[in-house]
Every structure is written in structure tokens, then in C-alpha cells.
């Protein structure tokens, strides 16, 4: 299987790679890959979706756990 980069070099076009890639994808010569989908270690693709609210909640919970752990540590120490 030949990569898109290799096909681009072989084409000898004067377009930029980005322009050439978009044209080839429109013509159906190359696959269009979903930018929001990633493949994990076992080869199964899983869409990536972590909203800002979820991320912020995760940060708040993490900080809360750190504060609680520090409180328990200092309470038992002294």
C-alpha cells in the first residue's frame, strides 16, 4: 500500500500537499479519515469526545481528592 505522501511526490504536482490531498479525496482516489476517531492499542476505533464540562468536572474531582488526601494526611500526622 502506498501512502498519500508517496503518491503526492510521484504526482509531480505544483499544488501544496494540503490542496492536492483535498482534491484527491474529492475525486475518490484517497480515503477521507474521520479526524475525531482514534485507534487504540488493540486496533478498535473509538470516537474521542470529552466535552469541556466533563473535563472541568474531572479536574474539580481530582483537586477535591488531593485536598481530602492532604487533610487526612495532616490530621493523622499531627
C-alpha positions as CSV (number, residue, x, y, z in Angstrom):
1,X,0.0,0.0,0.0
2,X,1.4,3.4,-1.0
3,X,1.0,6.4,1.3
4,X,-0.6,9.7,0.4
5,X,2.7,11.4,0.8
6,X,4.4,9.0,-1.7
7,X,1.5,9.4,-4.2
8,X,1.9,13.2,-3.8
9,X,5.6,13.0,-4.6
10,X,5.0,10.8,-7.6
11,X,2.3,13.1,-9.0
12,X,4.8,15.9,-9.6
13,X,2.1,18.5,-9.0
14,X,2.8,22.1,-8.2
15,X,0.0,22.3,-5.6
16,X,0.7,22.2,-1.9
17,X,0.2,18.8,-0.2
18,X,-2.9,20.1,1.6
19,X,-4.6,21.2,-1.6
20,X,-3.6,18.1,-3.5
21,X,-4.9,15.8,-0.7
22,X,-8.2,17.6,-0.6
23,X,-8.6,17.3,-4.4
24,X,-7.7,13.6,-4.4
25,X,-10.2,12.9,-1.6
26,X,-12.9,14.7,-3.5
27,X,-12.1,12.6,-6.6
28,X,-12.3,9.5,-4.5
29,X,-8.7,8.5,-5.1
30,X,-7.9,8.6,-1.4
31,X,-9.8,7.7,1.8
32,X,-11.2,10.5,3.9
33,X,-10.3,9.8,7.5
34,X,-12.5,11.0,10.4
35,X,-10.5,13.4,12.4
36,X,-12.5,12.7,15.6
37,X,-11.7,9.0,15.6
38,X,-8.6,7.4,17.1
39,X,-7.5,3.8,17.1
40,X,-6.4,2.3,20.5
41,X,-3.8,-0.3,21.1
42,X,-6.0,-3.3,20.2
43,X,-7.0,-1.8,16.9
44,X,-10.5,-0.9,17.8
45,X,-11.5,2.7,16.9
46,X,-13.3,4.7,19.5
47,X,-14.6,8.2,18.9
48,X,-12.9,10.8,21.1
49,X,-15.4,13.0,22.9
50,X,-14.5,14.8,26.1
51,X,-16.5,17.9,26.5
52,X,-15.3,20.9,28.4
53,X,-17.9,20.3,31.1
54,X,-16.7,16.7,31.6
55,X,-13.0,17.8,31.6
56,X,-13.7,20.5,34.1
57,X,-15.6,18.1,36.4
58,X,-12.7,15.7,36.2
59,X,-10.3,18.5,37.3
60,X,-12.5,19.6,40.2
61,X,-12.9,16.0,41.4
62,X,-9.1,15.5,41.2
63,X,-8.4,18.7,43.1
64,X,-11.0,17.7,45.7
65,X,-9.4,14.3,46.2
66,X,-6.0,15.8,46.6
67,X,-7.3,18.3,49.2
68,X,-9.1,15.5,51.1
69,X,-5.9,13.3,51.0
70,X,-3.8,16.2,52.3
71,X,-6.3,16.9,55.0
72,X,-6.3,13.2,56.1
73,X,-2.5,13.0,56.0
74,X,-2.1,16.2,58.1
75,X,-4.7,15.1,60.6
76,X,-3.1,11.7,61.2
77,X,0.4,13.2,61.3
78,X,-0.1,15.8,64.0
